Amino acid sequence: GNDLVHSGIEIRFNDNQTQSVECTMSLDKSKSRNLIRAIKNKYWYQMYVDDLPVWGMIGEYLPLTKQTAQHHHANLDNVLHENFAVDMMTGEKVKVFPHIFTHKAFSISFNGNRIIEVNLTSESPVLIVQQKSGDAPQSIKMTYSVNWIRTDIPFNRRFDRYLDFNFFEHQIHWLSATCEKQLHTYVSFQSKIKIRTMFALGNSFMLVIFLVGMVSLLLLRALKKDYEKIALQDEEYEKVVEETGWKKLHGDVFRAPDHLPLFSALIGTGYQLYTSCLLVILLAITGRLYDTRGTIATASVLTYAVTSLVAGYTSAQTFLEYSTKENTGWKLTMILTGLLFPIVVFAMCFFLNILSVVYNATNAISLLTFLSLFIYFLFLLKKKKKKK
């Protein structure tokens, strides 16, 4: 699970900090084994500085020689079941060992009294000693440094870099000293991958257009034949040829479906979700939802509440198309329209939270909190009924 906790790192605005001690870890046999497993599975962490996210790797499998700083992490094709890796540039087999990055280098850009950009570089890898029973714990000192840089980027544009697709190709910054030839080879390799990806996407797009065109052509030909048969108005032909296809179903189009209240509530909820998603997308296009973290989630909840008018109107109109006002089923339709989607979401969150509790995840919510929310929801419903 993931949950926000205070890191304990003290950062002062516009105050460059040299290497400062964050904490000192003491690794026994159990902790070192868990840390090695996390590094082998490429665990990473996410931090927030003034609501701006940054990412960093816990560690990496690296050689013990001085070539550690000369290899970019993408050049080593790690084999998880062995302690060997293959250098993609030289083709040599290199023996690697688990290292933990012990230094966090923060580079923070600011404009006036506002933080605009935050970058994190993981440095100073230290070998993790695999502890045995009776060994003394390994002591590892974790440090950090902060460098402040002035920038001209305005505050309302600081989230634009997170909207760039190319940014997430390098969201984790690494300390490397790759030579020019190696860097050119690596860039060329990445360019070939991008070209192949674009070529595959183009082929898939053309294949979809071809299939849609073929299906449309077949449907148009079938409908054209049916219209020509109807236009003949030949009595003898009508006696001999039996109606087939969609003409047999024309009498069932306006027949009331089973479970009409539930059907109307589903239609209304669908229109509500469609409208709320469209409004959130339009608000996101304006660029006002990226100033602070969590604004999109708040906007989604508010737009869903506002578009409840759309759900009520659509479900009522759907119900009246197949029934009349004298039918008391409209009450059940309104109740289902208001409760259907929230109940489904609540049930899914409750089930996922039970799994989080079972696996001791950090983002697990206590059952008492869910119970209090449910009681509060019932209280609101009861209060609305009394007002009516």
N, C-alpha and C positions, 0 to 999 in steps of 0.2 A: 504494500500500500504506500501511499504518499501523503504526507501531512507536513504543514509548515511549522517549523520550530526555529527558535532563535539560534543562530550559529555561534554567537559569542564573539564575533569579529567586530572590533571597534573601528569604525571609519568616521573620520572627521572631515567636514566639508572643506574643500580646497586646501587640504593639509597633506602634503606628500609624506608618506610613511615608508621608512626603510624596512628591512626585514624584521618583523615583529613576531614574537612567539604567540601562536594561537592556543596550543595545548601540547601535552606530551602523552602519547599513547603507550600503554604497557600491554604487549601482546603475549599472552600465554598460548598453550597448545590449542585450545578451543578457538580463541579469537584469531589466531594466525590462520587456522584452517578455514574459518569462515571468510576471512579477508582474501585468501588465495582463491577460494571458490568464486567470490564476487569479481575478482580481477579476471579469472578465466572466462567467466560468463559476460565480461565487458559491462559491468555495472557502471552507471554514471549518476551524477547528482545534478540537481537544479537549484539555483539560488536566485533570490530577488533582491535587487538594490533599487530602492525607490520605485517599486513596481515594475522594474525592468528585469526580465529573466536572463540568466547566464547559465551555461552548462559546463561541466568539467568531468573528466574521467577519474575514477578512483585510482587506477593503476594500469599497467601494461606489462606483457611479457617482453623482456628486452635482454640483449646479450650482456655479458659481464665485462666485455672489453670496452675500449675507448670509442668503438664504432657506434655505441649507443646513441650518441648525439648526432651521428651522420646518417641515420636511417629514419626516414619518415615512417609513421606508424602504418601507413597504407602499403608500404613496400614489403612488409612482413606478412606472409600468409600463414597465420597461426594454425597449428595442428593441436586441438584441445586435448587429445588423448596422449600426447607425447610432449616432451620438453624441447622439441625442435621446431624451427620455423624455416621457411624458404624465402630468401631474398628475391623478390620479383625482378630486380634490376640485374643482379649478378648471377642469379640462379644457384647460389651457394646455399648449403644447408647450415644454419646457424643455431647453436644451442642457446636457448633463452630461458630466463628465470623470472618469477613474479616480482615486480617492483611496484611500490606505491609512490605516488607523487606527493611530496611533503611540503611543497611551496605553492601558494596561490598568489599570482601576480595580477592585481586588479588595475586596469587602465580605464579611468572614468573621465568622460568628456562633459563639460558643463558650459552653459551660456547664461551669464548673469548669476542668479541664485538658483538656477534650475539644472538638474542632472539630465543630460541628453542621451548619453551612450555609455554602456558598460561592457567591457571585455575582460575575459578571464583566461589566463594562460597557466597551464599546469606544468610545473617545473620540478627539478631536483628529485629524480627517481631514486628510491632507496630499496635495496634488496630485502625481501621478507624472508627471514630464516624460518624454515619449517621446524617448529618446536617439537621436542620429544618429552616424554614423561620424565620429570625431574630436572629439566633444563630451566635456567633462569629466564624470566620474561624479557623479551626484546623491547627496548625503549626507543621510541621514534618521536622526534620533535617535529610538530607541524607548525609552519610559519606562513606569513603572508606579507605582502607589500602593496602599497596604493600609490598610483601616479595619476595626478590630475592634469587634464589637457583642456585648453580653451577651444571652443568651436563656435561657428556662426549659425549652426542649424537651429531653427526656432523650436520652442517647446512642443508645439502642436504637431511637429513632424517627426518626433523622436521614435515613434513606432513604425515609421515607414520601412525601416530596414528589415523588420520582421515580416513584412508583407512581400519581400523580394524572395523569389524561389531560390535564387543562387545562394542566399544567405544560409539556408539550412543545409547546404552541402558542406559548410565549414562552421557549423554552430559550435563545435568544440575546437578550441585553439590549442595548438601543440607547439612545443619548443623543439625546433629542428634546425640543423645546419647543413642542409642538402646542397651539394655542389650544383653548378649551373647545368652540367650535362645530365645529371640524374633528374633534376627538376624538369628539364626539357623532355626527357623520356617519359616521366610520369604524366606531364600535361598531355603529351601526344597520346598516351594510353587512355587517359580520361576522355580526350576528344573523340577517339574511335568508339568508345562506349556510347557517348552522346549521339554520334551519327547513326550507330546501329539502332539505338532506341527510337530516334526520330523516324528512321526508315520503317521500323516495325509498327509504329503508331500510324504512319501514312498508309501502310498496307491494310491495317485493321480498319481504318476509316473508309478506304475505298471499298473494302469487302462489305462493310455494313451498308454503304450506299447502294451497292449492286444488289444485295439481298432485299433491301426495302423496295427498290425499283421492280424487281421480279415479282414480289408478292403483290405490289400495287397493280402491276399489269395483269396478273391472273385474276384479281378481284374485279377489275374494271371489265375484263372480257366476260366474266360470268354474269355480272350485273347487266351488261349490254345485251346479252342473249335473253335474259329474263325480261327486260323491257321490250325487246322486239317481239317476244311471244305474246306479251300482254297487248301490244299495239295492233296485233293482227286482227283481234276481235272475230276470230273464226269460230262459229258455234260447233262445227264438227270437230275442229281441233281441240276445243275445250272439253268435248265429251270423251275423246279418246285419251288425251294427255292428262295425267294427274299432276296437280300442283306439287312442286318439290321445293326444298330449300327454305329460304327465309319467309316465303309467302304463307307457309303453314303456321308461322308464329305470329302473324300480324294481329291475331285476336288476343294474344296474351301480353301485348305491350303495356296496356293500361290496366292490367289485372293487379290488384293489391297484393304485395308480397307477404309472405309469412313473417310474423314478428315485426309488424310495421313500426312500432315505437323504437325498437332497437335499430332497424334499418334507417329510420330518419335521424336518430341520434348519431349514427356512424357518418352519415352524409354531412350533418352539421359540424361534427368534430373535424372531419377532413377539411372542410372549407375554412374552419377556424385556424387549423394548423398551417394550411397553405397561405392564408392571409398574414398570419403572424410571422411566418418565415420570410415572406416577401417584404414586409415592413422592416424586419431586422436587416435584410440584405440592402434595402434602400438607405437605411440609416448608416450602415457600414460604408456604403459608397460615399456618403457625404464626408467621411473621415472624422466624425465626432466621437466615435466609440473606442478610440485607441489612446486616449489621454491617460487613462488609469486602468489598472488591471481589474477585471470583473465587471466592466461596464456592459459588455455584450450579454453576459448572463442576466444582469439586472434588466436590460432592455428587452430581452426575450420574455422574462416573466411579466413585465408591464404590458408588452404588446399582446401576449396571450390573454391577459385579463381584459384588455380593451376590446379585442376581437371576439369576446364572448357574445357581443351583439350579433356578429355575423353568424355564429353557431346557432343562436336562438332563432333568428329569422329564417335561416336555411332549413333547419330541422322542422320548424313549423310549416313552412311552405311545402316541403316534401311530404309531410304527414297529410296536409289538406289536399294534395293532388290525388290521393288514393282514398280519402275518407272525408267526413264532414265534421263540423264543429260540435254536433251532438254527440259524437263519439268521445267518451271520457279518456281515451287512450292518449290524448295530447298531454295530460298531466305526467304520465309515465315518460313520455317523450322528452319533456323539459327536464325531468329529474335525471334521466340517463344522459342527456346532453351535457349537463353540468358536472356529473360525477364520473362519467365513463373514462375519460382520459386521465384525470387525477388519480383515480383508483388504480388504473393500470400502472402508472408511474410509481405510485406509492408501493404497490406490491413488488415491482421489480427492484426498487431501491431497498425494500425490506429484505428481500431474498439475497441480494448482493451483500447487504450489510451482515446478514447471518454468516455468509461465507467469510467475510472479513473478520468477524469475531472468532470463527472457528480456526482460522489461520493466523490469528494474532496480528492482523494488519494494523498499521498505525492510523489509517483513515477510518477505522471502525467507529460507528456511533453507538452509544449506549442504547439499550432497549427502552430505558425509561424516557429518553428523549423522543423516540418514535411514539411511545404511548402518550406522552404529553401533547405531541402534535396532533395525534388522532383525536384525543379528547377535546382539544381546542377546536378542531374542525367540526366535531359533532356539536359543540356549543354554538358555533356560528350558525350551523344549519337550524338548530332549535330556536335561536334568536330570530332568525329570518321568518320562520313559521309563525312565531308569536306576533310579529309585526303585521304579517298578512292577515 
